[in-house]
Amino acid sequence: MKRIFASADEFIRRSDWKDLAIIKFCLFSIGLLVGLQITEKCKKGVRIAASVVFTLTYIPLMVKYLGILTGKGEKA
């Protein structure tokens, strides 16, 4: 557990405002997928848009985080 928290701290230390903004978009889009109550007519479009935003933000974040976690990330 300590390794996970230490790697998360290192991720934040190496992140700039753009990375943190991407995290917010990522969390926002997953929140839409989980809890947004909309009409049946609009649900499909919102789900697709939120899924695209989540995927486009999640992948670069995890690539950076896994690089830090495995020790292969560049040193800042």
PyMOL Python script that loads the backbone (N, CA, C, O; Angstrom):
from pymol import cmd

cmd.read_pdbstr("""\
ATOM      1  N   MET A   1       0.830  -1.192   0.000  1.00  0.00           N
ATOM      2  CA  MET A   1       0.000   0.000   0.000  1.00  0.00           C
ATOM      3  C   MET A   1       0.875   1.257   0.000  1.00  0.00           C
ATOM      4  O   MET A   1       0.553   2.250  -0.653  1.00  0.00           O
ATOM      5  N   LYS A   2       1.979   1.199   0.737  1.00  0.00           N
ATOM      6  CA  LYS A   2       2.875   2.361   0.785  1.00  0.00           C
ATOM      7  C   LYS A   2       3.444   2.680  -0.596  1.00  0.00           C
ATOM      8  O   LYS A   2       3.622   3.845  -0.953  1.00  0.00           O
ATOM      9  N   ARG A   3       3.726   1.621  -1.373  1.00  0.00           N
ATOM     10  CA  ARG A   3       4.278   1.838  -2.718  1.00  0.00           C
ATOM     11  C   ARG A   3       3.266   2.552  -3.615  1.00  0.00           C
ATOM     12  O   ARG A   3       3.634   3.420  -4.406  1.00  0.00           O
ATOM     13  N   ILE A   4       2.006   2.184  -3.486  1.00  0.00           N
ATOM     14  CA  ILE A   4       0.961   2.818  -4.301  1.00  0.00           C
ATOM     15  C   ILE A   4       0.839   4.296  -3.944  1.00  0.00           C
ATOM     16  O   ILE A   4       0.777   5.149  -4.830  1.00  0.00           O
ATOM     17  N   PHE A   5       0.805   4.603  -2.632  1.00  0.00           N
ATOM     18  CA  PHE A   5       0.711   6.002  -2.214  1.00  0.00           C
ATOM     19  C   PHE A   5       1.960   6.792  -2.606  1.00  0.00           C
ATOM     20  O   PHE A   5       1.859   7.950  -3.010  1.00  0.00           O
ATOM     21  N   ALA A   6       3.121   6.179  -2.488  1.00  0.00           N
ATOM     22  CA  ALA A   6       4.366   6.859  -2.873  1.00  0.00           C
ATOM     23  C   ALA A   6       4.383   7.141  -4.377  1.00  0.00           C
ATOM     24  O   ALA A   6       4.813   8.212  -4.805  1.00  0.00           O
ATOM     25  N   SER A   7       3.915   6.178  -5.176  1.00  0.00           N
ATOM     26  CA  SER A   7       3.898   6.402  -6.623  1.00  0.00           C
ATOM     27  C   SER A   7       2.866   7.462  -7.000  1.00  0.00           C
ATOM     28  O   SER A   7       3.081   8.231  -7.937  1.00  0.00           O
ATOM     29  N   ALA A   8       1.742   7.508  -6.272  1.00  0.00           N
ATOM     30  CA  ALA A   8       0.745   8.559  -6.529  1.00  0.00           C
ATOM     31  C   ALA A   8       1.320   9.931  -6.185  1.00  0.00           C
ATOM     32  O   ALA A   8       1.102  10.895  -6.919  1.00  0.00           O
ATOM     33  N   ASP A   9       2.055  10.025  -5.071  1.00  0.00           N
ATOM     34  CA  ASP A   9       2.714  11.285  -4.711  1.00  0.00           C
ATOM     35  C   ASP A   9       3.720  11.706  -5.775  1.00  0.00           C
ATOM     36  O   ASP A   9       3.807  12.882  -6.127  1.00  0.00           O
ATOM     37  N   GLU A  10       4.480  10.737  -6.285  1.00  0.00           N
ATOM     38  CA  GLU A  10       5.460  11.032  -7.329  1.00  0.00           C
ATOM     39  C   GLU A  10       4.758  11.475  -8.617  1.00  0.00           C
ATOM     40  O   GLU A  10       5.242  12.372  -9.306  1.00  0.00           O
ATOM     41  N   PHE A  11       3.635  10.861  -8.941  1.00  0.00           N
ATOM     42  CA  PHE A  11       2.859  11.255 -10.118  1.00  0.00           C
ATOM     43  C   PHE A  11       2.429  12.712 -10.002  1.00  0.00           C
ATOM     44  O   PHE A  11       2.570  13.482 -10.951  1.00  0.00           O
ATOM     45  N   ILE A  12       1.903  13.090  -8.840  1.00  0.00           N
ATOM     46  CA  ILE A  12       1.471  14.471  -8.636  1.00  0.00           C
ATOM     47  C   ILE A  12       2.668  15.424  -8.672  1.00  0.00           C
ATOM     48  O   ILE A  12       2.567  16.528  -9.208  1.00  0.00           O
ATOM     49  N   ARG A  13       3.781  15.005  -8.111  1.00  0.00           N
ATOM     50  CA  ARG A  13       4.972  15.860  -8.112  1.00  0.00           C
ATOM     51  C   ARG A  13       5.457  16.143  -9.540  1.00  0.00           C
ATOM     52  O   ARG A  13       5.923  17.243  -9.837  1.00  0.00           O
ATOM     53  N   ARG A  14       5.343  15.153 -10.408  1.00  0.00           N
ATOM     54  CA  ARG A  14       5.808  15.319 -11.792  1.00  0.00           C
ATOM     55  C   ARG A  14       4.747  15.940 -12.707  1.00  0.00           C
ATOM     56  O   ARG A  14       5.036  16.266 -13.858  1.00  0.00           O
ATOM     57  N   SER A  15       3.543  16.100 -12.209  1.00  0.00           N
ATOM     58  CA  SER A  15       2.448  16.615 -13.040  1.00  0.00           C
ATOM     59  C   SER A  15       2.431  18.134 -13.048  1.00  0.00           C
ATOM     60  O   SER A  15       2.844  18.784 -12.088  1.00  0.00           O
ATOM     61  N   ASP A  16       1.950  18.680 -14.144  1.00  0.00           N
ATOM     62  CA  ASP A  16       1.744  20.121 -14.216  1.00  0.00           C
ATOM     63  C   ASP A  16       0.236  20.383 -14.280  1.00  0.00           C
ATOM     64  O   ASP A  16      -0.565  19.462 -14.124  1.00  0.00           O
ATOM     65  N   TRP A  17      -0.136  21.618 -14.506  1.00  0.00           N
ATOM     66  CA  TRP A  17      -1.551  21.973 -14.480  1.00  0.00           C
ATOM     67  C   TRP A  17      -2.340  21.262 -15.573  1.00  0.00           C
ATOM     68  O   TRP A  17      -3.527  20.985 -15.404  1.00  0.00           O
ATOM     69  N   LYS A  18      -1.683  20.967 -16.693  1.00  0.00           N
ATOM     70  CA  LYS A  18      -2.384  20.292 -17.786  1.00  0.00           C
ATOM     71  C   LYS A  18      -2.757  18.865 -17.402  1.00  0.00           C
ATOM     72  O   LYS A  18      -3.855  18.405 -17.716  1.00  0.00           O
ATOM     73  N   ASP A  19      -1.861  18.169 -16.731  1.00  0.00           N
ATOM     74  CA  ASP A  19      -2.174  16.813 -16.274  1.00  0.00           C
ATOM     75  C   ASP A  19      -3.325  16.824 -15.287  1.00  0.00           C
ATOM     76  O   ASP A  19      -4.204  15.964 -15.351  1.00  0.00           O
ATOM     77  N   LEU A  20      -3.333  17.779 -14.381  1.00  0.00           N
ATOM     78  CA  LEU A  20      -4.405  17.865 -13.395  1.00  0.00           C
ATOM     79  C   LEU A  20      -5.733  18.240 -14.051  1.00  0.00           C
ATOM     80  O   LEU A  20      -6.791  17.781 -13.619  1.00  0.00           O
ATOM     81  N   ALA A  21      -5.680  19.071 -15.089  1.00  0.00           N
ATOM     82  CA  ALA A  21      -6.906  19.402 -15.826  1.00  0.00           C
ATOM     83  C   ALA A  21      -7.445  18.163 -16.536  1.00  0.00           C
ATOM     84  O   ALA A  21      -8.657  17.953 -16.579  1.00  0.00           O
ATOM     85  N   ILE A  22      -6.556  17.341 -17.090  1.00  0.00           N
ATOM     86  CA  ILE A  22      -6.982  16.105 -17.748  1.00  0.00           C
ATOM     87  C   ILE A  22      -7.642  15.169 -16.737  1.00  0.00           C
ATOM     88  O   ILE A  22      -8.642  14.522 -17.049  1.00  0.00           O
ATOM     89  N   ILE A  23      -7.085  15.095 -15.529  1.00  0.00           N
ATOM     90  CA  ILE A  23      -7.687  14.273 -14.478  1.00  0.00           C
ATOM     91  C   ILE A  23      -9.109  14.741 -14.189  1.00  0.00           C
ATOM     92  O   ILE A  23     -10.012  13.924 -14.010  1.00  0.00           O
ATOM     93  N   LYS A  24      -9.306  16.044 -14.143  1.00  0.00           N
ATOM     94  CA  LYS A  24     -10.649  16.568 -13.869  1.00  0.00           C
ATOM     95  C   LYS A  24     -11.626  16.215 -14.986  1.00  0.00           C
ATOM     96  O   LYS A  24     -12.761  15.827 -14.712  1.00  0.00           O
ATOM     97  N   PHE A  25     -11.202  16.345 -16.232  1.00  0.00           N
ATOM     98  CA  PHE A  25     -12.070  15.951 -17.344  1.00  0.00           C
ATOM     99  C   PHE A  25     -12.372  14.455 -17.287  1.00  0.00           C
ATOM    100  O   PHE A  25     -13.502  14.032 -17.535  1.00  0.00           O
ATOM    101  N   CYS A  26     -11.364  13.667 -16.962  1.00  0.00           N
ATOM    102  CA  CYS A  26     -11.536  12.229 -16.860  1.00  0.00           C
ATOM    103  C   CYS A  26     -12.566  11.880 -15.791  1.00  0.00           C
ATOM    104  O   CYS A  26     -13.471  11.084 -16.036  1.00  0.00           O
ATOM    105  N   LEU A  27     -12.432  12.470 -14.614  1.00  0.00           N
ATOM    106  CA  LEU A  27     -13.362  12.202 -13.527  1.00  0.00           C
ATOM    107  C   LEU A  27     -14.764  12.721 -13.834  1.00  0.00           C
ATOM    108  O   LEU A  27     -15.760  12.091 -13.479  1.00  0.00           O
ATOM    109  N   PHE A  28     -14.831  13.865 -14.492  1.00  0.00           N
ATOM    110  CA  PHE A  28     -16.128  14.417 -14.871  1.00  0.00           C
ATOM    111  C   PHE A  28     -16.864  13.477 -15.826  1.00  0.00           C
ATOM    112  O   PHE A  28     -18.054  13.211 -15.658  1.00  0.00           O
ATOM    113  N   SER A  29     -16.147  12.984 -16.815  1.00  0.00           N
ATOM    114  CA  SER A  29     -16.800  12.124 -17.803  1.00  0.00           C
ATOM    115  C   SER A  29     -17.227  10.792 -17.189  1.00  0.00           C
ATOM    116  O   SER A  29     -18.290  10.277 -17.536  1.00  0.00           O
ATOM    117  N   ILE A  30     -16.428  10.221 -16.286  1.00  0.00           N
ATOM    118  CA  ILE A  30     -16.853   8.977 -15.645  1.00  0.00           C
ATOM    119  C   ILE A  30     -18.038   9.250 -14.722  1.00  0.00           C
ATOM    120  O   ILE A  30     -18.903   8.389 -14.559  1.00  0.00           O
ATOM    121  N   GLY A  31     -18.086  10.435 -14.120  1.00  0.00           N
ATOM    122  CA  GLY A  31     -19.239  10.812 -13.304  1.00  0.00           C
ATOM    123  C   GLY A  31     -20.516  10.891 -14.132  1.00  0.00           C
ATOM    124  O   GLY A  31     -21.589  10.500 -13.674  1.00  0.00           O
ATOM    125  N   LEU A  32     -20.391  11.398 -15.346  1.00  0.00           N
ATOM    126  CA  LEU A  32     -21.548  11.420 -16.244  1.00  0.00           C
ATOM    127  C   LEU A  32     -22.032  10.014 -16.542  1.00  0.00           C
ATOM    128  O   LEU A  32     -23.234   9.745 -16.548  1.00  0.00           O
ATOM    129  N   LEU A  33     -21.089   9.123 -16.787  1.00  0.00           N
ATOM    130  CA  LEU A  33     -21.467   7.748 -17.099  1.00  0.00           C
ATOM    131  C   LEU A  33     -22.166   7.079 -15.922  1.00  0.00           C
ATOM    132  O   LEU A  33     -23.087   6.287 -16.120  1.00  0.00           O
ATOM    133  N   VAL A  34     -21.746   7.385 -14.718  1.00  0.00           N
ATOM    134  CA  VAL A  34     -22.278   6.709 -13.537  1.00  0.00           C
ATOM    135  C   VAL A  34     -23.584   7.324 -13.058  1.00  0.00           C
ATOM    136  O   VAL A  34     -24.534   6.598 -12.767  1.00  0.00           O
ATOM    137  N   GLY A  35     -23.651   8.659 -12.971  1.00  0.00           N
ATOM    138  CA  GLY A  35     -24.764   9.214 -12.242  1.00  0.00           C
ATOM    139  C   GLY A  35     -25.700  10.184 -12.934  1.00  0.00           C
ATOM    140  O   GLY A  35     -26.645  10.657 -12.303  1.00  0.00           O
ATOM    141  N   LEU A  36     -25.489  10.491 -14.158  1.00  0.00           N
ATOM    142  CA  LEU A  36     -26.327  11.489 -14.798  1.00  0.00           C
ATOM    143  C   LEU A  36     -27.695  10.921 -15.159  1.00  0.00           C
ATOM    144  O   LEU A  36     -27.795   9.883 -15.813  1.00  0.00           O
ATOM    145  N   GLN A  37     -28.716  11.593 -14.737  1.00  0.00           N
ATOM    146  CA  GLN A  37     -30.080  11.166 -15.060  1.00  0.00           C
ATOM    147  C   GLN A  37     -30.605  12.049 -16.191  1.00  0.00           C
ATOM    148  O   GLN A  37     -30.868  13.236 -15.999  1.00  0.00           O
ATOM    149  N   ILE A  38     -30.749  11.455 -17.362  1.00  0.00           N
ATOM    150  CA  ILE A  38     -31.244  12.185 -18.524  1.00  0.00           C
ATOM    151  C   ILE A  38     -32.350  11.369 -19.186  1.00  0.00           C
ATOM    152  O   ILE A  38     -32.585  10.209 -18.845  1.00  0.00           O
ATOM    153  N   THR A  39     -33.007  11.996 -20.122  1.00  0.00           N
ATOM    154  CA  THR A  39     -34.084  11.294 -20.818  1.00  0.00           C
ATOM    155  C   THR A  39     -33.517  10.153 -21.661  1.00  0.00           C
ATOM    156  O   THR A  39     -32.361  10.194 -22.084  1.00  0.00           O
ATOM    157  N   GLU A  40     -34.320   9.165 -21.891  1.00  0.00           N
ATOM    158  CA  GLU A  40     -33.904   8.008 -22.692  1.00  0.00           C
ATOM    159  C   GLU A  40     -33.445   8.434 -24.084  1.00  0.00           C
ATOM    160  O   GLU A  40     -32.536   7.836 -24.659  1.00  0.00           O
ATOM    161  N   LYS A  41     -34.081   9.466 -24.615  1.00  0.00           N
ATOM    162  CA  LYS A  41     -33.772   9.940 -25.958  1.00  0.00           C
ATOM    163  C   LYS A  41     -32.325  10.439 -26.069  1.00  0.00           C
ATOM    164  O   LYS A  41     -31.695  10.277 -27.114  1.00  0.00           O
ATOM    165  N   CYS A  42     -31.802  11.042 -25.003  1.00  0.00           N
ATOM    166  CA  CYS A  42     -30.469  11.651 -25.026  1.00  0.00           C
ATOM    167  C   CYS A  42     -29.370  10.769 -24.447  1.00  0.00           C
ATOM    168  O   CYS A  42     -28.189  11.072 -24.621  1.00  0.00           O
ATOM    169  N   LYS A  43     -29.724   9.691 -23.766  1.00  0.00           N
ATOM    170  CA  LYS A  43     -28.731   8.894 -23.051  1.00  0.00           C
ATOM    171  C   LYS A  43     -27.626   8.351 -23.944  1.00  0.00           C
ATOM    172  O   LYS A  43     -26.457   8.382 -23.559  1.00  0.00           O
ATOM    173  N   LYS A  44     -27.964   7.861 -25.113  1.00  0.00           N
ATOM    174  CA  LYS A  44     -26.964   7.244 -25.972  1.00  0.00           C
ATOM    175  C   LYS A  44     -25.883   8.248 -26.380  1.00  0.00           C
ATOM    176  O   LYS A  44     -24.696   7.925 -26.326  1.00  0.00           O
ATOM    177  N   GLY A  45     -26.269   9.443 -26.781  1.00  0.00           N
ATOM    178  CA  GLY A  45     -25.303  10.461 -27.187  1.00  0.00           C
ATOM    179  C   GLY A  45     -24.399  10.901 -26.046  1.00  0.00           C
ATOM    180  O   GLY A  45     -23.197  11.085 -26.237  1.00  0.00           O
ATOM    181  N   VAL A  46     -24.973  11.070 -24.863  1.00  0.00           N
ATOM    182  CA  VAL A  46     -24.184  11.472 -23.703  1.00  0.00           C
ATOM    183  C   VAL A  46     -23.212  10.366 -23.312  1.00  0.00           C
ATOM    184  O   VAL A  46     -22.056  10.637 -22.991  1.00  0.00           O
ATOM    185  N   ARG A  47     -23.675   9.129 -23.339  1.00  0.00           N
ATOM    186  CA  ARG A  47     -22.788   8.006 -23.020  1.00  0.00           C
ATOM    187  C   ARG A  47     -21.622   7.913 -23.994  1.00  0.00           C
ATOM    188  O   ARG A  47     -20.487   7.671 -23.583  1.00  0.00           O
ATOM    189  N   ILE A  48     -21.886   8.099 -25.250  1.00  0.00           N
ATOM    190  CA  ILE A  48     -20.818   8.030 -26.254  1.00  0.00           C
ATOM    191  C   ILE A  48     -19.811   9.155 -26.034  1.00  0.00           C
ATOM    192  O   ILE A  48     -18.604   8.914 -26.030  1.00  0.00           O
ATOM    193  N   ALA A  49     -20.299  10.381 -25.853  1.00  0.00           N
ATOM    194  CA  ALA A  49     -19.400  11.521 -25.643  1.00  0.00           C
ATOM    195  C   ALA A  49     -18.566  11.350 -24.372  1.00  0.00           C
ATOM    196  O   ALA A  49     -17.358  11.584 -24.380  1.00  0.00           O
ATOM    197  N   ALA A  50     -19.213  10.942 -23.288  1.00  0.00           N
ATOM    198  CA  ALA A  50     -18.488  10.755 -22.030  1.00  0.00           C
ATOM    199  C   ALA A  50     -17.476   9.622 -22.143  1.00  0.00           C
ATOM    200  O   ALA A  50     -16.383   9.712 -21.584  1.00  0.00           O
ATOM    201  N   SER A  51     -17.822   8.572 -22.851  1.00  0.00           N
ATOM    202  CA  SER A  51     -16.893   7.457 -23.034  1.00  0.00           C
ATOM    203  C   SER A  51     -15.667   7.873 -23.836  1.00  0.00           C
ATOM    204  O   SER A  51     -14.548   7.466 -23.525  1.00  0.00           O
ATOM    205  N   VAL A  52     -15.879   8.677 -24.859  1.00  0.00           N
ATOM    206  CA  VAL A  52     -14.758   9.159 -25.673  1.00  0.00           C
ATOM    207  C   VAL A  52     -13.835  10.049 -24.839  1.00  0.00           C
ATOM    208  O   VAL A  52     -12.616   9.885 -24.872  1.00  0.00           O
ATOM    209  N   VAL A  53     -14.418  10.991 -24.092  1.00  0.00           N
ATOM    210  CA  VAL A  53     -13.600  11.881 -23.252  1.00  0.00           C
ATOM    211  C   VAL A  53     -12.849  11.071 -22.198  1.00  0.00           C
ATOM    212  O   VAL A  53     -11.663  11.307 -21.968  1.00  0.00           O
ATOM    213  N   PHE A  54     -13.520  10.131 -21.565  1.00  0.00           N
ATOM    214  CA  PHE A  54     -12.869   9.302 -20.554  1.00  0.00           C
ATOM    215  C   PHE A  54     -11.702   8.529 -21.153  1.00  0.00           C
ATOM    216  O   PHE A  54     -10.613   8.512 -20.579  1.00  0.00           O
ATOM    217  N   THR A  55     -11.916   7.897 -22.289  1.00  0.00           N
ATOM    218  CA  THR A  55     -10.859   7.108 -22.925  1.00  0.00           C
ATOM    219  C   THR A  55      -9.679   7.972 -23.335  1.00  0.00           C
ATOM    220  O   THR A  55      -8.526   7.598 -23.123  1.00  0.00           O
ATOM    221  N   LEU A  56      -9.965   9.127 -23.921  1.00  0.00           N
ATOM    222  CA  LEU A  56      -8.887  10.013 -24.379  1.00  0.00           C
ATOM    223  C   LEU A  56      -8.096  10.632 -23.227  1.00  0.00           C
ATOM    224  O   LEU A  56      -6.953  11.047 -23.421  1.00  0.00           O
ATOM    225  N   THR A  57      -8.675  10.699 -22.049  1.00  0.00           N
ATOM    226  CA  THR A  57      -7.951  11.253 -20.907  1.00  0.00           C
ATOM    227  C   THR A  57      -7.339  10.168 -20.039  1.00  0.00           C
ATOM    228  O   THR A  57      -6.285  10.385 -19.440  1.00  0.00           O
ATOM    229  N   TYR A  58      -7.968   9.018 -19.958  1.00  0.00           N
ATOM    230  CA  TYR A  58      -7.496   7.941 -19.084  1.00  0.00           C
ATOM    231  C   TYR A  58      -6.198   7.317 -19.599  1.00  0.00           C
ATOM    232  O   TYR A  58      -5.285   7.049 -18.819  1.00  0.00           O
ATOM    233  N   ILE A  59      -6.119   7.091 -20.889  1.00  0.00           N
ATOM    234  CA  ILE A  59      -4.956   6.407 -21.459  1.00  0.00           C
ATOM    235  C   ILE A  59      -3.655   7.177 -21.203  1.00  0.00           C
ATOM    236  O   ILE A  59      -2.706   6.577 -20.698  1.00  0.00           O
ATOM    237  N   PRO A  60      -3.560   8.476 -21.527  1.00  0.00           N
ATOM    238  CA  PRO A  60      -2.285   9.165 -21.265  1.00  0.00           C
ATOM    239  C   PRO A  60      -1.950   9.251 -19.773  1.00  0.00           C
ATOM    240  O   PRO A  60      -0.779   9.195 -19.397  1.00  0.00           O
ATOM    241  N   LEU A  61      -2.964   9.385 -18.934  1.00  0.00           N
ATOM    242  CA  LEU A  61      -2.705   9.421 -17.494  1.00  0.00           C
ATOM    243  C   LEU A  61      -2.135   8.099 -17.002  1.00  0.00           C
ATOM    244  O   LEU A  61      -1.185   8.085 -16.219  1.00  0.00           O
ATOM    245  N   MET A  62      -2.699   7.003 -17.450  1.00  0.00           N
ATOM    246  CA  MET A  62      -2.224   5.699 -16.993  1.00  0.00           C
ATOM    247  C   MET A  62      -0.860   5.359 -17.565  1.00  0.00           C
ATOM    248  O   MET A  62      -0.060   4.706 -16.894  1.00  0.00           O
ATOM    249  N   VAL A  63      -0.575   5.784 -18.787  1.00  0.00           N
ATOM    250  CA  VAL A  63       0.752   5.566 -19.354  1.00  0.00           C
ATOM    251  C   VAL A  63       1.795   6.270 -18.495  1.00  0.00           C
ATOM    252  O   VAL A  63       2.828   5.687 -18.163  1.00  0.00           O
ATOM    253  N   LYS A  64       1.528   7.518 -18.136  1.00  0.00           N
ATOM    254  CA  LYS A  64       2.463   8.273 -17.303  1.00  0.00           C
ATOM    255  C   LYS A  64       2.579   7.643 -15.913  1.00  0.00           C
ATOM    256  O   LYS A  64       3.684   7.473 -15.398  1.00  0.00           O
ATOM    257  N   TYR A  65       1.453   7.300 -15.311  1.00  0.00           N
ATOM    258  CA  TYR A  65       1.461   6.729 -13.963  1.00  0.00           C
ATOM    259  C   TYR A  65       2.163   5.376 -13.938  1.00  0.00           C
ATOM    260  O   TYR A  65       2.967   5.122 -13.040  1.00  0.00           O
ATOM    261  N   LEU A  66       1.879   4.506 -14.899  1.00  0.00           N
ATOM    262  CA  LEU A  66       2.521   3.199 -14.921  1.00  0.00           C
ATOM    263  C   LEU A  66       4.019   3.309 -15.176  1.00  0.00           C
ATOM    264  O   LEU A  66       4.796   2.490 -14.686  1.00  0.00           O
ATOM    265  N   GLY A  67       4.423   4.316 -15.940  1.00  0.00           N
ATOM    266  CA  GLY A  67       5.851   4.564 -16.121  1.00  0.00           C
ATOM    267  C   GLY A  67       6.523   4.934 -14.809  1.00  0.00           C
ATOM    268  O   GLY A  67       7.636   4.489 -14.529  1.00  0.00           O
ATOM    269  N   ILE A  68       5.858   5.737 -14.016  1.00  0.00           N
ATOM    270  CA  ILE A  68       6.379   6.111 -12.699  1.00  0.00           C
ATOM    271  C   ILE A  68       6.367   4.904 -11.769  1.00  0.00           C
ATOM    272  O   ILE A  68       7.336   4.667 -11.049  1.00  0.00           O
ATOM    273  N   LEU A  69       5.282   4.145 -11.779  1.00  0.00           N
ATOM    274  CA  LEU A  69       5.126   2.993 -10.894  1.00  0.00           C
ATOM    275  C   LEU A  69       6.190   1.936 -11.168  1.00  0.00           C
ATOM    276  O   LEU A  69       6.713   1.335 -10.229  1.00  0.00           O
ATOM    277  N   THR A  70       6.517   1.701 -12.424  1.00  0.00           N
ATOM    278  CA  THR A  70       7.510   0.698 -12.768  1.00  0.00           C
ATOM    279  C   THR A  70       8.935   1.236 -12.729  1.00  0.00           C
ATOM    280  O   THR A  70       9.886   0.474 -12.900  1.00  0.00           O
ATOM    281  N   GLY A  71       9.092   2.522 -12.510  1.00  0.00           N
ATOM    282  CA  GLY A  71      10.416   3.110 -12.441  1.00  0.00           C
ATOM    283  C   GLY A  71      11.020   3.441 -13.785  1.00  0.00           C
ATOM    284  O   GLY A  71      12.199   3.784 -13.867  1.00  0.00           O
ATOM    285  N   LYS A  72      10.234   3.345 -14.836  1.00  0.00           N
ATOM    286  CA  LYS A  72      10.729   3.629 -16.178  1.00  0.00           C
ATOM    287  C   LYS A  72      10.427   5.045 -16.625  1.00  0.00           C
ATOM    288  O   LYS A  72      10.834   5.451 -17.714  1.00  0.00           O
ATOM    289  N   GLY A  73       9.708   5.813 -15.790  1.00  0.00           N
ATOM    290  CA  GLY A  73       9.356   7.184 -16.146  1.00  0.00           C
ATOM    291  C   GLY A  73      10.565   8.087 -16.097  1.00  0.00           C
ATOM    292  O   GLY A  73      11.514   7.839 -15.352  1.00  0.00           O
ATOM    293  N   GLU A  74      10.525   9.126 -16.889  1.00  0.00           N
ATOM    294  CA  GLU A  74      11.648  10.070 -16.908  1.00  0.00           C
ATOM    295  C   GLU A  74      11.698  10.839 -15.595  1.00  0.00           C
ATOM    296  O   GLU A  74      10.661  11.169 -15.020  1.00  0.00           O
ATOM    297  N   LYS A  75      12.878  11.113 -15.137  1.00  0.00           N
ATOM    298  CA  LYS A  75      13.071  11.869 -13.896  1.00  0.00           C
ATOM    299  C   LYS A  75      12.936  13.355 -14.208  1.00  0.00           C
ATOM    300  O   LYS A  75      13.508  13.858 -15.175  1.00  0.00           O
ATOM    301  N   ALA A  76      12.167  14.045 -13.369  1.00  0.00           N
ATOM    302  CA  ALA A  76      11.964  15.484 -13.568  1.00  0.00           C
ATOM    303  C   ALA A  76      13.064  16.263 -12.897  1.00  0.00           C
ATOM    304  O   ALA A  76      13.070  17.493 -12.951  1.00  0.00           O
TER     305      ALA A  76
END
""", "prot")
cmd.dss("prot")
cmd.show_as("cartoon", "prot")
cmd.util.cbc("prot")
cmd.orient("prot")
